[in-house]
Every structure is written in C-alpha cells, then in structure tokens.
C-alpha cells in the first residue's frame, strides 16, 4: 500500500488520470492486499530460481523510469499500458492467495486467464514495458526491454521447475500448452 500511495504522491496531480500512474498504483495496492491473504509456501525455489526475479524487476523498473512523463505519451502507449495493467491485475486476482513474487509453490491456479496461458501476468508486464518504450523510444529504453524479455523467460522456466513439484502441474501443462504467447511459446 505504501508503494501505491508513494506513486500517487510523487506524481504531479495532472498525471494522476493516466494509465501509468493509476495502473502502477493499483498494481502495487493489489500486491499489498495479496501479500496479506496469501497461503503458506509448500516448496521454495533454489537460489538461482529465486534470483530469476531480479532481471524482471530491474528491467521493468528501468522501463518505467526511462519513459517520458505520462502527459507526453502518445495515445498508443497509454492503450498498451492500460491493456498490460488489466492483464496483470486480472492474473493477480486469479492467483488470489497463491500470489507470490519469488518462485514458490502455493498450489496450482487454473482459473481466469490461467485457463489460456500459464503466465499471463508476465505478458501484461511485457506490454506495460513495451508501452514505456513506445512512449519514449531510445537505446536506453530498448536496453531495459531487452533485459526484461529474456528475464521473463528465465523467470518462467524457474517458476515452472518449482511448480512441477506439484502433481497437478503436469496435467495443467498438458491442458494449457502456451506459457506466454499463444502459438509461439
């Protein structure tokens, strides 16, 4: 909740209506609530699996930080960011008490967007980062996105190794074929 409030406090009042400010504040607020209700960990990942979170956290943080002020964004960037926020929040809400930041086993979720993709929250995160790049294309912004994309792939593989300790995950993987993008991966 503190991160959500800080996002609003540090943003100029004129930017509060933008998808970036509303979305980041909403996601941070939702994460705070999910931390309060999450269930206990059944199994935790190894150190390399836990470290898989760092490139995505750093890459996404850089993408947002390197983007121009939201009032200067073209409409397409706002739309991409808003779609990414909705995807991410829908995935987090579907995870409910199984939500976590680090790779850990808290059960297998098969509802909501998880019926179609095994990692829809990361697709939402990639769309938000892409929106940041579209808003202010530069070599630095591209490098943040290029750090984030392989980082998401590493993180997905690490999470799936932890989740595969649950018997139900094998059946889920057979039923939901695509990890991130239907038809590709």
C-alpha positions in Angstrom: 0.0 0.0 0.0 2.9 2.3 0.8 4.3 1.9 -2.8 0.8 2.6 -4.2 0.5 5.8 -2.1 4.1 6.9 -3.0 3.3 6.5 -6.7 0.5 9.0 -6.3 2.4 11.3 -4.0 5.4 11.6 -6.3 3.3 12.1 -9.5 2.1 15.6 -10.4 -1.7 15.9 -9.9 -2.2 16.4 -13.7 -0.8 12.9 -14.3 -3.0 11.0 -11.8 -5.6 10.2 -14.5 -3.0 8.5 -16.8 -2.9 4.7 -17.1 0.7 4.7 -15.9 0.0 6.4 -12.6 -3.4 4.7 -12.0 -2.1 1.3 -13.2 1.2 1.3 -11.2 -0.6 2.5 -8.0 -3.4 -0.1 -8.5 -1.0 -3.0 -9.1 1.1 -2.0 -6.0 -2.1 -1.8 -3.9 -3.3 -5.1 -5.1 0.1 -6.7 -4.4 -0.1 -5.4 -0.8 -3.6 -7.0 -0.3 -2.5 -10.3 -1.8 0.5 -10.4 0.5 -1.8 -10.2 3.4 -4.0 -13.1 2.3 -1.5 -15.4 0.6 -1.3 -19.0 1.7 1.8 -20.7 3.1 4.6 -21.9 0.8 4.7 -25.6 0.2 8.1 -25.5 -1.6 10.5 -22.7 -2.4 12.9 -22.4 -5.3 16.7 -22.7 -5.2 18.9 -19.6 -5.1 19.2 -19.4 -8.9 15.5 -19.8 -9.2 14.9 -17.0 -6.7 17.5 -14.9 -8.5 15.5 -15.2 -11.7 13.2 -12.4 -10.4 16.0 -9.8 -10.5 16.2 -9.1 -14.2 12.4 -8.7 -14.5 12.2 -6.4 -11.5 15.2 -4.3 -12.7 14.1 -4.3 -16.3 10.6 -3.2 -15.6 11.7 -0.6 -13.1 14.1 0.8 -15.7 11.4 0.8 -18.5 9.1 2.9 -16.4 11.8 5.1 -15.1 13.3 5.8 -18.6 9.9 6.6 -20.1 8.9 10.3 -20.6 6.4 11.9 -18.3 2.9 10.3 -18.9 1.4 13.5 -20.2 3.8 13.3 -23.1 2.9 9.8 -24.1 1.2 9.1 -27.4 -2.3 7.5 -27.1 -1.0 4.1 -28.4 1.4 3.9 -25.4 -1.4 4.7 -23.0 -3.6 2.0 -24.6 -0.8 -0.6 -24.5 0.0 0.2 -20.8 -3.7 0.1 -19.9 -4.1 -3.3 -21.6 -1.0 -4.6 -19.7 -2.4 -3.3 -16.4 -5.7 -5.0 -16.9 -4.0 -8.3 -17.9 -1.6 -8.2 -14.9 -4.3 -7.3 -12.4 -6.7 -10.0 -13.8 -3.9 -12.5 -13.5 -3.0 -11.4 -9.9 -6.7 -11.5 -8.9 -7.0 -15.0 -10.3 -3.9 -16.1 -8.4 -5.5 -14.8 -5.2 -3.9 -16.4 -2.1 -1.4 -18.3 -4.4 0.2 -14.9 -5.4 3.9 -14.6 -4.7 6.9 -12.6 -6.0 9.5 -15.3 -5.7 9.3 -18.7 -7.3 7.5 -20.9 -4.7 4.8 -23.5 -4.7 1.5 -22.3 -3.2 -0.8 -24.5 -5.3 -1.7 -24.6 -9.0 -4.2 -22.0 -10.3 -6.3 -22.9 -13.3 -8.9 -20.2 -13.3 -9.2 -16.8 -15.1 -6.5 -16.1 -17.7 -4.6 -19.1 -16.4 -7.1 -21.3 -18.4 -5.5 -19.8 -21.6 -1.9 -19.1 -20.7 0.4 -20.4 -18.0 1.9 -17.0 -17.2 -0.5 -14.2 -18.2 0.8 -11.7 -15.6 4.2 -11.6 -17.4 2.5 -10.9 -20.7 0.9 -7.9 -19.1 4.2 -6.8 -17.7 5.8 -7.1 -21.1 3.0 -5.0 -22.6 3.5 -2.3 -20.0 7.2 -2.2 -20.6 6.6 -2.1 -24.4 4.3 0.9 -23.8 7.1 2.7 -22.0 9.4 2.1 -25.0 6.7 3.3 -27.4 6.3 6.4 -25.3 9.9 7.3 -25.5 12.0 5.2 -27.8 15.7 5.3 -27.1 18.6 3.0 -26.9 18.3 3.0 -23.1 14.6 2.2 -23.2 15.3 -0.6 -25.6 18.0 -2.0 -23.4 15.6 -2.1 -20.5 13.1 -4.0 -22.6 15.8 -6.3 -23.8 16.8 -7.0 -20.2 13.2 -7.6 -19.2 12.2 -10.0 -22.1 14.9 -12.7 -21.5 14.5 -12.2 -17.8 10.8 -13.0 -18.1 11.7 -16.2 -20.0 14.2 -17.2 -17.3 11.8 -16.4 -14.5 9.0 -18.5 -16.2 11.3 -21.5 -16.6 12.4 -21.2 -12.9 8.8 -20.9 -11.7 7.8 -23.9 -13.8 10.6 -26.0 -12.2 9.2 -25.2 -8.8 5.6 -25.7 -9.8 6.4 -29.1 -11.4 6.9 -30.5 -7.8 3.0 -30.4 -7.6 1.3 -33.4 -9.3 -1.4 -31.2 -10.7 1.0 -29.0 -12.6 1.9 -31.8 -15.2 -1.8 -32.1 -16.1 -2.2 -28.3 -16.2 0.8 -28.0 -18.6 -0.7 -30.6 -20.9 -4.1 -28.8 -20.9 -2.6 -25.2 -21.2 0.1 -25.5 -23.8 1.3 -21.9 -24.1 3.4 -20.2 -21.5 3.3 -16.6 -22.6 2.2 -16.0 -26.2 -0.4 -18.3 -27.9 1.1 -20.0 -30.9 4.7 -19.0 -30.1 5.8 -20.0 -26.6 
